[in-house]
């Protein structure tokens, strides 16, 4: 079994690196922070954008049967009545009578004793996870709206609009990336479980009877997405839900799980939601949400296959999988983020070997030409080895160095983060060279 202390140390090192290098900061830190809320810094915002773009490319741009939308966060309150969230989106909550801490009852081993102080726990009561607010100047029942707890419902209520405007017929999918909000009782594990998070969801509409085939298709596709971006297959698993775990509307569901330092946990879910959602919205809105096949004259309510991933959880997974410490022969500890080059926040760092003899001027010219195509970083501060190590921690796959030979033959060295190889490349060929490397990258090893 893994050592709990060493696993905790890994997470602490990743959290420390994230702050030091500008990936993730505690929200409102100067005021003491806000529990379970995080801000993405210069490198984190780039990484997050790259994760979302990699997902969007895989499920929308590389396919002909999926289109995207961007639905509003605030929706008509009847949406959440139809979806069942108003009545049933709850977790069991218990309070410690001594230390006053709150816990999810189903996460506490002893239903009567506090896991923190051993004090007596209250009886469990149901706690709705939706954030409630008011629309307009008057705070009364008629003005109640909710911060959406999932992005899926924005897709379902736009089913007919999208199908008609994009001239689609089943099987087809609607994809969306967007913020969701859940008033979690026990958030934690850094950005793994937070109250404000971002989702990447697909609702894939199919003819009843073909749903099991498409369920298998999306299971394979979503597993492959992670391995294509450098996650080792041995650290992933597909865990089918037992019958008692299934949501009341689900015919089947599997979780893509990753072995985090804190244990196996859900990274993404793939569910067969049947025709539950469209039928519920038909019932509550009075608008028939169905497909009519003009050739066969058949009318039916499609079944839905839903791959649902978290942006923040995916990002955390890529960080954990990429993090590595290496002790050098001199006893120094070097830290790497071996991120897949397509995800790396900075693609290319450009350095002059020394700040003299015309090297900074040529390095600046190289940087200015490269930044038009890639997110680049220029650094002339400190010893060259220290600059390399800073970029290794930031996950930068390629470091370009202008040296004395560059002034003679117009070539530069390109240092690969993982192999440490440093081929020389002619400056006019540098951008195509890097572009080819990025396009052909198959794993986190360059």
C-alpha positions as CSV (number, residue, x, y, z in Angstrom):
1,X,0.0,0.0,0.0
2,X,1.2,3.6,-0.7
3,X,2.6,5.5,2.2
4,X,-0.1,8.1,3.2
5,X,2.5,10.6,4.4
6,X,4.4,10.4,1.1
7,X,1.3,10.7,-0.9
8,X,0.2,13.8,1.1
9,X,3.7,15.2,0.5
10,X,3.2,14.9,-3.3
11,X,0.0,16.9,-3.1
12,X,1.7,19.5,-0.9
13,X,4.5,19.8,-3.4
14,X,2.1,20.2,-6.3
15,X,0.1,22.9,-4.5
16,X,3.4,24.7,-3.6
17,X,4.6,24.5,-7.2
18,X,1.3,25.8,-8.5
19,X,1.5,28.9,-6.3
20,X,5.3,29.5,-6.9
21,X,5.0,29.3,-10.7
22,X,1.7,31.0,-11.1
23,X,-0.7,28.2,-11.9
24,X,-3.2,28.4,-9.0
25,X,-3.7,30.8,-6.1
26,X,-6.0,30.7,-3.1
27,X,-8.9,33.0,-3.9
28,X,-8.9,36.3,-1.9
29,X,-5.7,35.3,-0.2
30,X,-4.9,38.7,1.1
31,X,-8.1,38.5,3.2
32,X,-7.3,35.1,4.5
33,X,-8.8,33.2,1.5
34,X,-12.2,31.8,0.8
35,X,-12.6,28.1,1.4
36,X,-12.6,25.9,-1.7
37,X,-12.3,28.8,-4.1
38,X,-9.2,29.2,-6.3
39,X,-7.8,31.6,-8.9
40,X,-5.9,30.6,-11.9
41,X,-2.7,32.6,-12.5
42,X,-0.8,33.4,-15.7
43,X,0.3,29.8,-16.3
44,X,-2.8,28.2,-14.8
45,X,-5.1,30.2,-17.0
46,X,-3.1,29.2,-20.1
47,X,-3.1,25.5,-19.0
48,X,-6.9,25.6,-18.4
49,X,-7.5,27.2,-21.8
50,X,-5.4,24.5,-23.4
51,X,-7.3,21.7,-21.6
52,X,-10.6,23.1,-22.8
53,X,-9.3,23.6,-26.4
54,X,-8.0,20.0,-26.5
55,X,-11.4,18.7,-25.4
56,X,-13.3,21.0,-27.8
57,X,-11.1,20.0,-30.7
58,X,-11.6,16.3,-29.9
59,X,-15.4,16.3,-29.5
60,X,-16.5,19.1,-31.8
61,X,-14.0,20.2,-34.4
62,X,-12.7,16.7,-35.2
63,X,-16.2,15.3,-35.5
64,X,-19.1,16.0,-37.9
65,X,-21.9,14.9,-35.5
66,X,-21.3,17.3,-32.6
67,X,-21.9,21.0,-32.4
68,X,-21.4,23.4,-29.5
69,X,-23.5,25.9,-27.5
70,X,-22.9,28.3,-24.7
71,X,-26.0,28.5,-22.5
72,X,-26.7,31.1,-19.8
73,X,-25.8,30.3,-16.2
74,X,-29.1,31.7,-15.0
75,X,-32.1,29.8,-16.2
76,X,-35.9,29.8,-15.6
77,X,-36.5,28.2,-12.2
78,X,-38.9,25.7,-13.7
79,X,-35.9,24.1,-15.5
80,X,-34.6,22.9,-12.1
81,X,-38.0,21.7,-11.1
82,X,-38.3,19.6,-14.3
83,X,-34.8,18.2,-13.8
84,X,-35.5,17.2,-10.3
85,X,-32.8,19.4,-8.7
86,X,-35.2,21.5,-6.6
87,X,-36.7,18.4,-4.9
88,X,-33.9,15.9,-5.0
89,X,-30.5,17.5,-5.4
90,X,-29.4,17.0,-1.8
91,X,-26.7,15.5,0.4
92,X,-27.2,14.3,4.0
93,X,-25.6,16.8,6.4
94,X,-24.5,16.2,10.0
95,X,-23.0,18.7,12.5
96,X,-20.6,18.1,15.4
97,X,-22.2,19.4,18.6
98,X,-18.7,20.0,20.1
99,X,-16.4,21.5,17.3
100,X,-19.3,22.7,15.1
101,X,-17.8,21.2,11.9
102,X,-20.1,19.9,9.2
103,X,-19.8,16.6,7.3
104,X,-21.6,14.6,4.7
105,X,-23.3,11.8,6.6
106,X,-22.4,9.2,4.0
107,X,-18.7,10.2,4.3
108,X,-18.5,9.6,8.1
109,X,-17.5,6.1,9.3
110,X,-19.3,6.4,12.7
111,X,-22.7,8.0,12.3
112,X,-22.7,9.2,15.9
113,X,-19.1,10.4,16.4
114,X,-17.2,13.3,14.8
115,X,-14.2,12.2,12.8
116,X,-12.3,15.3,13.9
117,X,-12.8,15.5,17.7
118,X,-14.9,12.5,18.6
119,X,-17.9,14.7,19.7
120,X,-21.5,13.7,19.2
121,X,-23.0,14.2,15.8
122,X,-26.5,15.5,15.1
123,X,-29.1,13.5,13.2
124,X,-28.7,13.7,9.4
125,X,-30.8,16.2,7.5
126,X,-31.0,16.8,3.8
127,X,-29.1,19.8,2.4
128,X,-29.9,21.2,-1.1
129,X,-26.6,21.8,-3.0
130,X,-27.9,24.6,-5.3
131,X,-27.0,28.2,-4.8
132,X,-30.1,30.3,-4.6
133,X,-30.2,34.0,-5.5
134,X,-32.8,36.6,-6.6
135,X,-33.4,38.2,-10.0
136,X,-34.5,41.8,-9.9
137,X,-34.8,44.4,-7.1
138,X,-37.3,42.5,-4.9
139,X,-36.2,39.5,-2.9
140,X,-39.3,37.3,-2.8
141,X,-40.3,33.9,-3.9
142,X,-41.3,35.1,-7.3
143,X,-37.8,36.4,-7.9
144,X,-35.9,33.2,-7.0
145,X,-33.4,31.8,-9.5
146,X,-30.5,29.3,-9.1
147,X,-26.9,29.2,-10.1
148,X,-26.9,26.2,-12.3
149,X,-25.5,23.0,-10.7
150,X,-24.7,21.5,-14.1
151,X,-24.5,22.6,-17.7
152,X,-26.5,19.7,-19.1
153,X,-29.9,21.3,-18.7
154,X,-28.9,24.2,-20.9
155,X,-28.4,21.7,-23.6
156,X,-31.7,19.8,-23.1
157,X,-33.8,23.0,-23.2
158,X,-32.1,24.0,-26.4
159,X,-32.5,20.6,-28.1
160,X,-35.1,21.7,-30.6
161,X,-33.4,25.1,-31.3
162,X,-30.1,23.4,-32.1
163,X,-31.5,20.5,-34.0
164,X,-33.5,22.8,-36.3
165,X,-30.9,25.5,-36.8
166,X,-28.0,23.2,-37.4
167,X,-30.2,20.8,-39.5
168,X,-29.2,17.7,-37.4
169,X,-30.8,14.4,-36.9
170,X,-29.9,11.6,-34.5
171,X,-27.3,10.5,-33.8
172,X,-25.9,13.9,-33.0
173,X,-24.4,15.6,-30.0
174,X,-24.4,19.1,-28.4
175,X,-21.3,20.0,-26.4
176,X,-20.8,22.8,-23.9
177,X,-18.1,24.1,-21.6
178,X,-19.2,26.3,-18.7
179,X,-19.3,27.2,-15.1
180,X,-21.4,25.3,-12.6
181,X,-22.0,25.8,-8.9
182,X,-22.7,23.4,-6.0
183,X,-22.8,24.3,-2.4
184,X,-20.7,21.2,-1.4
185,X,-20.7,20.3,2.3
186,X,-17.1,19.0,2.3
187,X,-15.1,20.3,-0.6
188,X,-11.4,19.6,-0.7
189,X,-8.3,18.0,-2.2
190,X,-7.1,21.2,-3.7
191,X,-9.1,21.9,-6.9
192,X,-10.6,18.4,-7.1
193,X,-13.9,19.3,-5.3
194,X,-14.9,22.9,-5.3
195,X,-18.1,25.0,-5.0
196,X,-17.4,26.8,-8.3
197,X,-16.2,24.7,-11.1
198,X,-16.2,24.3,-14.9
199,X,-17.7,21.4,-16.8
200,X,-17.1,19.9,-20.3
201,X,-20.3,18.0,-21.2
202,X,-21.8,16.3,-24.3
203,X,-25.3,15.3,-24.6
204,X,-25.4,12.8,-27.5
205,X,-28.9,12.1,-28.8
206,X,-29.6,8.7,-30.3
207,X,-32.4,6.5,-31.5
208,X,-33.7,4.2,-28.8
209,X,-32.3,0.7,-29.3
210,X,-29.0,2.1,-30.5
211,X,-28.1,3.6,-27.1
212,X,-26.0,0.7,-25.8
213,X,-23.8,0.8,-28.9
214,X,-23.2,4.5,-28.5
215,X,-22.6,4.1,-24.8
216,X,-19.7,1.8,-25.6
217,X,-18.5,4.2,-28.3
218,X,-18.2,7.2,-25.9
219,X,-16.7,5.1,-23.1
220,X,-13.8,4.2,-25.4
221,X,-13.5,7.8,-26.8
222,X,-13.3,9.5,-23.5
223,X,-10.8,7.0,-22.1
224,X,-8.6,7.5,-25.2
225,X,-8.7,11.3,-24.8
226,X,-6.8,11.1,-21.6
227,X,-4.2,8.6,-22.8
228,X,-3.6,10.6,-26.0
229,X,-2.7,13.5,-23.8
230,X,-0.1,11.6,-21.8
231,X,-2.0,10.0,-19.0
232,X,-0.7,6.4,-18.4
233,X,-3.4,3.9,-19.0
234,X,-2.3,2.0,-15.9
235,X,-3.3,5.0,-13.8
236,X,-6.8,5.1,-15.2
237,X,-9.7,2.7,-14.9
238,X,-13.4,2.4,-15.9
239,X,-15.6,1.7,-12.9
240,X,-19.2,0.7,-13.7
241,X,-21.8,1.9,-11.3
242,X,-23.5,-0.7,-9.2
243,X,-27.3,-0.8,-9.4
244,X,-27.7,1.1,-6.1
245,X,-25.4,3.8,-7.3
246,X,-27.3,4.6,-10.5
247,X,-29.2,7.8,-10.7
248,X,-32.9,7.2,-11.0
249,X,-32.9,8.2,-14.7
250,X,-29.8,6.3,-15.7
251,X,-29.8,3.0,-17.6
252,X,-26.0,2.6,-17.1
253,X,-23.1,4.7,-16.0
254,X,-19.3,4.3,-15.8
255,X,-16.8,6.6,-14.1
256,X,-13.3,7.2,-15.6
257,X,-11.2,7.2,-12.5
258,X,-7.6,8.3,-11.9
259,X,-5.3,7.1,-9.1
260,X,-4.6,10.4,-7.4
261,X,-2.2,10.7,-4.4
262,X,-5.4,10.7,-2.3
263,X,-6.7,7.5,-3.9
264,X,-8.9,6.5,-6.9
265,X,-11.4,9.2,-7.7
266,X,-13.8,10.1,-10.4
267,X,-12.4,12.1,-13.3
268,X,-15.3,11.8,-15.7
269,X,-18.7,10.1,-15.9
270,X,-20.3,8.5,-19.0
271,X,-24.0,7.9,-18.5
272,X,-26.9,6.5,-20.5
273,X,-29.6,9.0,-19.3
274,X,-32.3,7.4,-21.5
275,X,-35.1,9.7,-22.6
276,X,-35.7,11.1,-19.0
277,X,-34.6,14.7,-19.5
278,X,-36.4,15.4,-22.8
279,X,-39.6,13.9,-21.5
280,X,-39.4,15.8,-18.2
281,X,-39.0,19.1,-20.0
282,X,-41.8,18.2,-22.4
283,X,-44.0,17.6,-19.3
284,X,-43.1,20.8,-17.5
285,X,-42.9,23.2,-20.5
286,X,-45.7,21.8,-22.7
287,X,-43.3,21.8,-25.6
288,X,-42.8,18.4,-27.4
289,X,-39.1,17.6,-27.5
290,X,-38.8,14.8,-30.0
291,X,-37.5,13.9,-33.4
292,X,-39.6,13.3,-36.5
293,X,-38.0,11.3,-39.3
294,X,-39.6,12.6,-42.5
295,X,-38.5,9.5,-44.5
296,X,-39.8,6.8,-42.2
297,X,-42.6,9.0,-40.7
298,X,-41.4,7.8,-37.3
299,X,-41.6,10.0,-34.3
300,X,-39.6,9.3,-31.1
301,X,-37.9,10.9,-28.1
302,X,-34.2,10.3,-28.4
303,X,-32.1,8.6,-25.7
304,X,-29.1,10.5,-24.4
305,X,-25.5,9.4,-23.8
306,X,-23.7,11.9,-21.6
307,X,-19.9,12.1,-21.2
308,X,-19.4,14.7,-18.4
309,X,-15.9,15.9,-17.4
310,X,-14.6,18.5,-15.1
311,X,-12.2,21.1,-16.4
312,X,-10.6,21.6,-13.0
313,X,-10.4,17.8,-12.3
314,X,-8.8,17.2,-15.7
315,X,-6.3,20.0,-15.1
316,X,-5.4,18.6,-11.7
317,X,-5.0,15.1,-13.2
318,X,-2.6,16.4,-15.9
319,X,-0.6,18.3,-13.2
320,X,-0.4,15.2,-10.9
321,X,0.5,12.9,-13.8
322,X,3.2,15.3,-15.1
323,X,4.9,16.1,-11.8
324,X,8.2,14.5,-11.2
325,X,11.2,15.1,-8.9
326,X,14.7,14.1,-9.8
327,X,17.7,14.2,-7.5
328,X,20.9,15.0,-9.4
329,X,24.4,13.6,-8.8
330,X,25.1,16.8,-6.8
331,X,22.2,16.0,-4.5
332,X,20.1,18.8,-5.8
333,X,16.3,18.3,-6.4
334,X,15.0,19.3,-9.8
335,X,11.2,19.4,-10.4
336,X,9.5,18.8,-13.7
337,X,6.1,19.1,-15.1
338,X,6.2,16.7,-18.0
339,X,3.0,18.1,-19.5
340,X,2.0,17.0,-23.0
341,X,3.3,19.7,-25.3
342,X,-0.2,20.6,-26.5
343,X,-1.3,21.3,-23.0
344,X,1.9,23.2,-21.8
345,X,1.1,26.8,-21.0
346,X,4.4,28.0,-22.5
347,X,5.4,26.2,-25.7
348,X,8.8,27.9,-26.2
349,X,11.2,29.8,-24.0
350,X,13.9,31.9,-25.6
351,X,17.2,32.8,-23.9
352,X,20.4,34.5,-24.8
353,X,23.2,32.5,-23.3
354,X,24.8,35.6,-21.9
355,X,23.7,39.2,-21.9
356,X,26.4,40.5,-24.2
357,X,28.1,40.2,-27.6
358,X,24.9,40.8,-29.5
359,X,23.1,37.7,-28.1
360,X,20.2,39.5,-26.4
361,X,19.4,41.4,-29.6
362,X,19.3,38.3,-31.7
363,X,17.4,36.4,-29.0
364,X,14.8,39.2,-29.0
365,X,14.4,38.9,-32.7
366,X,13.9,35.1,-32.4
367,X,11.4,35.7,-29.6
368,X,9.4,38.3,-31.6
369,X,9.2,36.0,-34.6
370,X,8.1,32.9,-32.6
371,X,5.5,34.6,-30.4
372,X,3.4,35.2,-33.5
373,X,2.7,31.5,-33.7
374,X,3.2,30.1,-30.1
375,X,2.9,31.2,-26.6
376,X,6.5,32.1,-25.8
377,X,8.5,33.4,-22.9
378,X,11.7,35.4,-22.9
379,X,14.1,35.2,-20.0
380,X,17.6,36.6,-19.6
381,X,17.8,36.6,-15.8
382,X,20.4,34.4,-14.0
383,X,22.5,31.5,-15.1
384,X,21.3,29.4,-18.0
385,X,20.9,26.3,-15.9
386,X,18.6,28.1,-13.5
387,X,16.5,29.4,-16.4
388,X,16.2,25.9,-17.8
389,X,15.0,24.6,-14.4
390,X,12.4,27.3,-14.1
391,X,11.0,26.3,-17.4
392,X,11.1,22.6,-16.5
393,X,8.9,23.4,-13.5
394,X,6.5,25.4,-15.7
395,X,6.2,22.4,-18.1
396,X,7.7,24.2,-21.1
397,X,8.7,21.5,-23.7
398,X,11.2,23.6,-25.7
399,X,13.9,26.0,-24.7
400,X,15.7,28.0,-27.5
401,X,19.1,29.4,-26.7
402,X,21.0,31.9,-28.7
403,X,24.8,31.5,-28.2
404,X,28.1,32.5,-29.8
405,X,27.6,30.1,-32.7
406,X,24.2,31.6,-33.4
407,X,26.0,34.9,-34.3
408,X,28.2,33.0,-36.8
409,X,25.8,30.6,-38.6
410,X,22.3,31.8,-37.7
411,X,21.4,28.6,-35.8
412,X,20.1,28.1,-32.2
413,X,19.9,25.1,-29.8
414,X,16.5,23.7,-29.1
415,X,16.6,21.9,-25.7
416,X,13.9,19.2,-25.2
417,X,12.5,19.2,-21.6
418,X,12.4,15.4,-21.2
419,X,15.3,14.0,-23.1
420,X,17.6,17.0,-22.6
421,X,18.7,16.7,-26.3
422,X,19.8,20.0,-27.8
423,X,19.8,19.8,-31.6
424,X,20.8,22.9,-33.6
425,X,18.2,24.4,-35.9
426,X,18.5,27.2,-38.4
427,X,16.5,30.3,-37.2
428,X,14.4,30.5,-40.4
429,X,13.4,26.8,-39.8
430,X,12.7,27.2,-36.1
431,X,8.9,27.9,-36.2
432,X,8.1,25.1,-38.7
433,X,10.3,22.8,-36.6
434,X,8.5,23.5,-33.4
435,X,5.1,23.4,-35.1
436,X,5.9,19.9,-36.5
437,X,7.0,18.7,-33.0
438,X,3.8,20.0,-31.4
439,X,1.6,18.5,-34.1
440,X,3.3,15.1,-33.9
441,X,3.5,14.9,-30.1
442,X,1.9,11.6,-29.0
443,X,2.7,11.6,-25.3
444,X,4.2,13.7,-22.6
445,X,7.7,12.5,-23.6
446,X,9.1,14.8,-26.3
